[in-house]
Amino acid sequence: MSIDLPDARQLSDEVLNALRLRALHGREQGHSEETLADLLGVARETVCRWWSAYVQGGLEAIPQDRTGRPHGSGRTLDDAQGLHLQSLMNGHFPREQEIASPLWTRRAVRDLIRKEYGIDMPIRTVGEYLKRWGYTPQKPQRKAKYQVAEEVREWLENIYPAIAEAAQEQDGEILWCDETGVGSNEFHGRGYAPVGETPQIEVSSSPNRMNLISTIGNDGEVRFMTYKATMTAALFVVFLTRLIHGASRKIFLIADRLPAHEAAAVDAWLGEREDTIEMFYLPRRAPELNPVEYLNNNIKSEVNATKLPENELELRSNMQRLMHTLAMLPQHIISYFEHPNIHYAAGTR
């Protein structure tokens, strides 16, 4: 969202005079006329005129008139050019426009403007245009480079709806499965410190790592198992055995295509328990379609939030404590399904 400031010429005398004083104070503090004009919502020439008059004759010499260029005049790009540039950016990667950048940064947009119109625009001015167009800097969402769009479409339109329908008809429960790992020195937060003094965190010289396999249900249920070794077919069968133990309904398990998940030993184990559990696989290279990915993000950001573990035992304890806490917060787990990428599965059981 971009905030458009009102035309300063429409402000009251009292407010406009306050803007003049703030502009002069800003210049005395060393801020540029361009920066102050942008913050106060006036033309750069206006700030220049105020400052020149002040330097020459003091406060009494500051002009009190309301001159200034009309809103939108003096812009390098007109509205039609702006709309054209936005059409090239929206839904497209820079490489599609032969721009060397993975994302639409200010530099990438500057290069696009140069390519389309031969205009060399300052980076800061590019940022002003982006704000005016309603663009904001955002953390990018990761998407696999070689994801097969047809597989994703088939999953969303046909495969998952069929799974949901079968689960409902057979009074089963849908569970989503994935693995993640956390290191004892991993801390994803930030710390406050005076400017120029980077905060420090004490880490172990002998770090450990612990892995976790978990499932979540559309109703907020959480099940998990921690493990040290690499996930194998045998270890996955151990988890599946625990998963069905005591289950009151048939499980419709959805997971990615990790080799351990698709191993022959797993297929054989599942084949003997078709009335108890069925397994389905997400499209290749589409982790964003699995709600457990959002649980994994939750884990990585919070597991060591209170204290970095000093050994493997403490790391496992941190992980188990967090998982038990999350298991008691079904509404929090259900909130993962509100994400736009996962909303297709919201409400199904």
C-alpha positions as CSV (number, residue, x, y, z in Angstrom):
1,M,0.0,0.0,0.0
2,S,1.4,3.4,-0.9
3,I,0.3,6.6,1.0
4,D,-0.3,9.6,-1.1
5,L,0.3,12.9,0.8
6,P,-2.1,15.8,0.3
7,D,-1.0,18.7,-1.9
8,A,0.8,21.0,0.5
9,R,-0.9,24.0,-1.1
10,Q,-4.2,22.8,0.3
11,L,-2.9,22.8,3.9
12,S,-3.7,25.5,6.5
13,D,-1.3,28.3,7.1
14,E,-0.4,26.9,10.5
15,V,0.4,23.4,9.1
16,L,2.3,24.8,6.1
17,N,4.4,27.0,8.4
18,A,5.2,23.9,10.5
19,L,6.4,22.1,7.4
20,R,8.7,25.1,6.6
21,L,10.2,25.0,10.0
22,R,10.7,21.2,9.9
23,A,12.3,21.5,6.5
24,L,14.8,24.2,7.7
25,H,15.5,22.1,10.8
26,G,16.2,19.1,8.6
27,R,18.6,21.1,6.4
28,E,20.4,22.3,9.5
29,Q,20.8,18.6,10.5
30,G,22.4,17.8,7.2
31,H,19.5,16.1,5.4
32,S,19.2,16.6,1.7
33,E,16.5,18.7,0.1
34,E,15.3,15.7,-1.9
35,T,14.9,13.6,1.3
36,L,13.0,16.3,3.2
37,A,10.8,17.0,0.2
38,D,9.8,13.4,0.0
39,L,9.1,13.1,3.7
40,L,7.1,16.4,3.9
41,G,5.2,15.9,0.7
42,V,6.4,19.1,-1.0
43,A,8.5,19.8,-4.1
44,R,12.3,19.7,-3.8
45,E,12.4,23.2,-5.4
46,T,10.1,24.4,-2.6
47,V,12.5,23.2,0.1
48,C,15.4,24.8,-1.8
49,R,13.5,28.1,-2.0
50,W,12.8,28.0,1.7
51,W,16.4,27.2,2.7
52,S,17.9,29.8,0.4
53,A,15.7,32.5,1.8
54,Y,16.4,31.5,5.4
55,V,20.2,31.5,4.8
56,Q,20.0,35.0,3.3
57,G,17.5,36.6,5.6
58,G,16.5,34.4,8.5
59,L,13.0,33.2,9.4
60,E,11.4,36.5,8.4
61,A,12.6,36.1,4.8
62,I,11.0,32.8,4.2
63,P,8.3,33.1,1.5
64,Q,4.8,32.6,2.7
65,D,3.2,32.0,-0.8
66,R,1.8,28.7,-1.9
67,T,3.6,28.3,-5.2
68,G,4.7,24.9,-6.4
69,R,4.2,22.6,-9.3
70,P,0.9,20.7,-9.7
71,H,0.7,17.2,-8.4
72,G,2.2,14.8,-11.0
73,S,4.0,17.5,-13.1
74,G,7.7,17.1,-13.7
75,R,7.6,13.3,-13.5
76,T,9.9,11.5,-15.8
77,L,7.4,8.7,-16.6
78,D,3.8,9.4,-17.6
79,D,0.9,7.3,-16.4
80,A,0.8,5.2,-19.7
81,Q,4.5,4.4,-19.3
82,G,4.0,3.4,-15.7
83,L,1.2,1.0,-16.6
84,H,3.2,-0.5,-19.3
85,L,6.2,-1.2,-16.9
86,Q,3.8,-2.7,-14.4
87,S,2.4,-5.0,-17.0
88,L,5.9,-6.2,-17.7
89,M,6.6,-6.8,-14.0
90,N,3.4,-8.3,-12.7
91,G,3.5,-12.1,-12.9
92,H,6.8,-12.1,-14.7
93,F,10.4,-12.7,-13.7
94,P,13.1,-10.2,-14.6
95,R,14.8,-12.8,-16.8
96,E,11.7,-12.9,-19.0
97,Q,12.4,-9.2,-19.8
98,E,16.1,-9.9,-20.3
99,I,16.9,-8.2,-17.0
100,A,19.8,-9.8,-14.9
101,S,18.1,-10.2,-11.5
102,P,16.2,-13.0,-9.7
103,L,13.7,-10.5,-8.3
104,W,12.2,-7.1,-9.2
105,T,14.5,-4.9,-7.1
106,R,14.9,-1.2,-7.6
107,R,18.0,-1.8,-9.7
108,A,16.1,-4.4,-11.8
109,V,13.3,-1.9,-12.4
110,R,15.8,0.8,-13.2
111,D,17.3,-1.5,-15.9
112,L,13.8,-2.2,-17.2
113,I,13.1,1.6,-17.5
114,R,16.4,2.0,-19.4
115,K,15.6,-0.9,-21.7
116,E,12.1,0.2,-22.5
117,Y,12.5,4.0,-22.6
118,G,16.3,4.7,-22.7
119,I,16.0,6.7,-19.4
120,D,18.8,6.5,-16.8
121,M,16.8,7.0,-13.6
122,P,18.4,7.3,-10.1
123,I,17.7,4.3,-7.8
124,R,15.9,6.5,-5.3
125,T,13.6,7.9,-7.9
126,V,12.8,4.3,-9.0
127,G,11.8,3.6,-5.4
128,E,9.5,6.5,-5.4
129,Y,7.7,5.3,-8.6
130,L,7.4,1.8,-7.0
131,K,5.8,3.3,-3.9
132,R,3.4,5.3,-6.1
133,W,2.4,2.2,-8.0
134,G,1.7,0.3,-4.8
135,Y,4.7,-1.9,-4.7
136,T,6.5,-2.7,-1.4
137,P,9.7,-4.6,-0.6
138,Q,8.8,-8.1,0.6
139,K,10.5,-11.3,1.5
140,P,10.2,-13.6,-1.5
141,Q,8.4,-16.9,-1.4
142,R,10.5,-19.8,-2.5
143,K,9.4,-21.9,-5.5
144,A,11.3,-24.8,-7.0
145,K,12.8,-23.9,-10.3
146,Y,11.8,-27.1,-12.1
147,Q,8.4,-27.5,-10.7
148,V,6.0,-29.1,-13.2
149,A,3.0,-26.8,-13.4
150,E,0.8,-29.6,-14.9
151,E,1.5,-31.8,-11.9
152,V,0.5,-29.0,-9.5
153,R,-2.7,-28.3,-11.4
154,E,-3.6,-32.0,-11.5
155,W,-3.0,-32.2,-7.7
156,L,-5.1,-29.2,-6.9
157,E,-8.0,-29.9,-9.3
158,N,-8.3,-33.7,-9.2
159,I,-6.0,-35.7,-6.9
160,Y,-6.4,-33.9,-3.6
161,P,-10.2,-33.5,-4.1
162,A,-10.4,-37.3,-4.7
163,I,-8.4,-38.0,-1.5
164,A,-10.6,-35.7,0.5
165,E,-13.7,-37.3,-0.9
166,A,-12.4,-40.8,-0.1
167,A,-11.5,-39.8,3.4
168,Q,-15.0,-38.5,4.0
169,E,-16.7,-41.5,2.6
170,Q,-14.6,-43.9,4.6
171,D,-14.7,-41.7,7.8
172,G,-10.9,-41.4,7.6
173,E,-8.5,-38.7,8.6
174,I,-6.1,-36.8,6.4
175,L,-2.6,-36.4,7.7
176,W,0.3,-34.4,6.2
177,C,3.8,-35.6,6.7
178,D,7.3,-34.1,6.4
179,E,10.8,-34.1,8.0
180,T,13.0,-31.3,9.2
181,G,16.2,-30.8,11.2
182,V,17.6,-28.3,13.7
183,G,21.1,-27.6,14.7
184,S,22.1,-26.7,18.3
185,N,23.7,-23.5,17.1
186,E,20.7,-22.4,15.1
187,F,18.9,-19.2,16.3
188,H,16.7,-17.3,13.8
189,G,15.9,-14.3,15.9
190,R,17.5,-10.9,16.1
191,G,19.0,-9.0,19.0
192,Y,18.9,-5.3,19.7
193,A,22.2,-3.4,20.2
194,P,23.5,0.2,19.8
195,V,24.1,1.3,16.3
196,G,27.5,0.0,15.1
197,E,27.7,-2.7,17.8
198,T,26.6,-6.0,16.4
199,P,25.1,-8.3,19.1
200,Q,26.9,-11.6,19.8
201,I,25.6,-15.0,20.7
202,E,27.6,-17.8,22.3
203,V,27.5,-21.0,20.3
204,S,28.8,-24.4,20.9
205,S,32.2,-25.4,19.4
206,S,30.8,-29.0,19.1
207,P,27.3,-28.5,17.5
208,N,24.7,-31.2,17.3
209,R,21.8,-31.8,15.1
210,M,18.4,-33.4,15.7
211,N,15.8,-34.4,13.1
212,L,12.1,-34.6,13.4
213,I,9.3,-36.3,11.4
214,S,5.8,-35.1,12.0
215,T,2.3,-35.2,10.8
216,I,-0.5,-32.7,11.2
217,G,-4.2,-33.2,10.6
218,N,-6.6,-30.7,9.1
219,D,-8.3,-30.7,12.5
220,G,-5.1,-29.5,14.2
221,E,-3.8,-32.8,15.4
222,V,0.0,-33.2,15.7
223,R,2.1,-36.4,15.9
224,F,5.9,-36.6,15.8
225,M,9.0,-38.6,16.3
226,T,12.6,-37.2,16.8
227,Y,15.5,-39.1,15.5
228,K,19.3,-38.7,15.0
229,A,20.1,-40.7,11.9
230,T,19.2,-40.1,8.3
231,M,15.6,-41.0,7.4
232,T,15.5,-44.4,5.8
233,A,12.8,-46.8,4.7
234,A,13.2,-48.8,7.9
235,L,13.0,-45.7,10.1
236,F,10.0,-44.4,8.2
237,V,8.2,-47.8,8.8
238,V,8.9,-47.3,12.5
239,F,7.2,-44.0,12.4
240,L,4.2,-45.3,10.4
241,T,3.8,-48.2,12.9
242,R,3.6,-45.7,15.7
243,L,1.3,-43.5,13.7
244,I,-1.4,-46.2,13.2
245,H,-1.0,-47.5,16.7
246,G,-4.2,-46.7,18.5
247,A,-5.6,-44.8,15.5
248,S,-9.4,-44.9,15.6
249,R,-9.9,-44.1,11.9
250,K,-8.2,-44.9,8.6
251,I,-5.3,-42.6,7.8
252,F,-4.9,-41.0,4.5
253,L,-1.2,-39.9,4.6
254,I,0.2,-37.3,2.3
255,A,4.0,-36.8,2.0
256,D,6.6,-35.7,-0.5
257,R,8.6,-38.0,-2.7
258,L,11.6,-38.5,-0.4
259,P,13.3,-41.8,-1.5
260,A,12.6,-43.3,2.0
261,H,8.9,-42.6,1.5
262,E,8.7,-44.4,-1.9
263,A,11.0,-47.4,-1.0
264,A,9.9,-50.9,-1.8
265,A,9.9,-51.8,1.9
266,V,7.5,-49.0,2.6
267,D,5.2,-50.1,-0.3
268,A,5.2,-53.7,1.0
269,W,4.4,-52.5,4.6
270,L,1.5,-50.3,3.3
271,G,0.2,-53.1,1.1
272,E,-0.5,-55.3,4.1
273,R,-2.4,-52.5,5.8
274,E,-4.6,-51.0,3.1
275,D,-7.6,-50.9,5.5
276,T,-5.7,-48.9,8.0
277,I,-3.5,-46.5,6.1
278,E,-3.1,-45.2,2.5
279,M,-0.2,-43.0,1.3
280,F,-0.3,-40.3,-1.4
281,Y,2.5,-38.2,-2.8
282,L,2.6,-34.5,-3.4
283,P,3.7,-33.1,-6.8
284,R,7.4,-33.0,-7.3
285,R,9.3,-29.9,-6.1
286,A,6.1,-28.4,-4.6
287,P,6.8,-28.1,-0.8
288,E,4.6,-25.0,-0.6
289,L,1.6,-27.3,-1.0
290,N,2.4,-29.2,2.2
291,P,1.1,-27.5,5.4
292,V,3.8,-29.2,7.5
293,E,6.3,-26.9,5.8
294,Y,4.8,-24.1,7.8
295,L,5.0,-26.2,11.0
296,N,8.7,-26.7,10.1
297,N,9.2,-22.9,9.8
298,N,7.5,-22.5,13.2
299,I,9.9,-25.1,14.7
300,K,13.1,-23.6,13.3
301,S,12.2,-20.1,14.6
302,E,11.2,-21.2,18.1
303,V,12.9,-24.4,19.1
304,N,16.0,-22.6,20.5
305,A,14.3,-19.3,21.3
306,T,14.9,-19.5,25.1
307,K,18.4,-21.1,25.1
308,L,20.9,-22.6,22.7
309,P,21.3,-26.3,23.8
310,E,24.7,-27.4,25.0
311,N,24.4,-31.0,23.9
312,E,22.3,-33.4,21.9
313,L,20.1,-34.2,24.9
314,E,19.1,-30.6,25.4
315,L,18.4,-30.1,21.7
316,R,16.1,-33.1,21.6
317,S,14.4,-31.9,24.8
318,N,13.9,-28.4,23.3
319,M,12.3,-30.0,20.2
320,Q,10.1,-32.3,22.1
321,R,9.0,-29.6,24.5
322,L,8.0,-27.3,21.6
323,M,6.2,-30.1,19.8
324,H,4.2,-31.0,22.9
325,T,3.2,-27.4,23.3
326,L,2.1,-27.1,19.6
327,A,0.1,-30.3,20.0
328,M,-2.0,-28.5,22.6
329,L,-2.7,-25.6,20.2
330,P,-4.9,-27.1,17.4
331,Q,-6.2,-23.7,16.4
332,H,-2.7,-22.6,15.8
333,I,-2.0,-25.7,13.6
334,I,-5.3,-25.1,11.7
335,S,-4.1,-21.5,11.0
336,Y,-1.4,-23.0,8.7
337,F,-4.3,-23.9,6.3
338,E,-5.2,-20.2,6.0
339,H,-2.0,-19.6,4.0
340,P,-2.9,-18.9,0.3
341,N,-0.8,-21.9,-0.8
342,I,-2.6,-24.3,1.6
343,H,-6.1,-22.9,1.5
344,Y,-7.1,-25.5,-1.0
345,A,-7.0,-28.1,1.9
346,A,-8.7,-25.9,4.5
347,G,-11.9,-27.3,5.9
348,T,-11.4,-30.9,4.7
349,R,-11.0,-33.7,7.3
